[in-house]
Amino acid sequence: MRVLIIGSGGREHALAWAIAKSPLLTKLFVAPGNPGTAQLAESVALRTSDIPSIVKFAQEQKIDLVVPGPEAPLVAGIADALAAAGIACFGPSAAAAQLEGSKIFTKEIADAAGIPTARWEKFTDANAAHAYLEEVGAPIVIKADGLAAGKGVVVAATLDEAHDAVTAIMEDKVHGAAGTSVVIEQCLVGEEISIFALCDGEEALFFGAAADHKRVGEGDTGPNTGGMGAIFNPPWATDETIRRSMEEIVRPALKEMVRRGTPFRGFLFAGLMVEADGPMLIEFNVRFGDPECETVLPMLESDLLATLKAAAEGRLSDAQAVWKQGGSATVVMCAKGYPGAYATGSEIHGLEEAGQVPGATIFHAGTMAEQGGILANGGRVLAVNAVGADLKEALSRAYQAIDQLDWEDGFCRRDIGRRALLG
């Protein structure tokens, strides 16, 4: 099979790393890719937003399967454009991608399908949103309706924080048009998990659970980020919780999407809060998580490409996912200043030594190659994964690998997975 992966981050490096192992693969391309994916595949200088050029390239190269990594091209309709050209794509149509493209759409799907989720209201007027906050109080959650690179959600502990969030999103437009509408919802309390499912429109195959660490600071402090690290199968992702998540949340959502004439195909990412009464939906995403992808795929025993092919062809019932025993953890190395302003261009040393730590794999997220060196070229720069006999060993190996890196302008959280280890 000739495969094209769309994207340039750590998730896409992990997808390339896993797909490159498949005996089905004959040629792998990544557009635009990064220095990590360049070791596994041919890089293609195409922007992820340039859908016509991507379709043209796929036609010229006789691509058998396109795997989009980020959400933006999916929401923009890349799967529709590829389908019109007769090219298989493992990703949802633009209509189905509204599960991530609009928080309001997701809430409406949840209500229609009877999916347990937080009480919510939508607002297009900032004054009305401020008045509602005075009515319901805090803690409260404010979400920009549209895409905001994982940073459009504020969990406000106080009314002042809530009002500031509404002002920033709706009035100051810190997330641009994504904040034209907002969802204000009940603050759920419990343990967060990410549940992943491969979907072919009708069927769903459980594809791993992880716990992300969203806030930039240790002890879960500071602003939200795109993800500072993740662990595979946290202790609170019990077999019963996973079963209920699939039966009460994922599969009802798929049925509702079919009922609306917009069946969902691709990676469905359910962000959940596990409360005393069971899992509650926080949000859906329509692609693999990042850094969860870099945490889940190293535990996959079976052939990823074979499974994606089956799902893209609507025969997911023929596929299976086989998982390794043990633990997996990913720690993200970021440029100082992230998620605010940060500098690029500093050189990273020690990558080879870090990759030699037993069980460790270094996924490139925001890097560029220049004159034989690897330079930082983003906010989240490296995703350092390690697997081990259990979570404790995986985390120990991940931090051992990080300690081999020589990068003065980088930082990471040193408490990834700590809550899971403490039980």
Helices and strands as residue ranges (DSSP letters): E 2-7, H 10-19, E 27-32, G 37-39, E 42-43, H 51-60, E 65-68, H 71-75, H 78-84, H 98-101, H 103-113, E 120-123, H 126-136, E 140-144, E 153-156, H 159-166, I 167-171, G 176-179, E 182-186, E 191-200, E 204-212, E 215-217, E 221-224, E 229-232, H 239-245, I 246-250, H 251-259, E 265-275, E 278-285, H 292-296, G 297-299, H 304-312, G 316-318, E 327-335, E 347-348, H 351-355, E 360-364, E 367-370, E 373-376, E 380-388, H 391-403, E 410-411, H 418-422
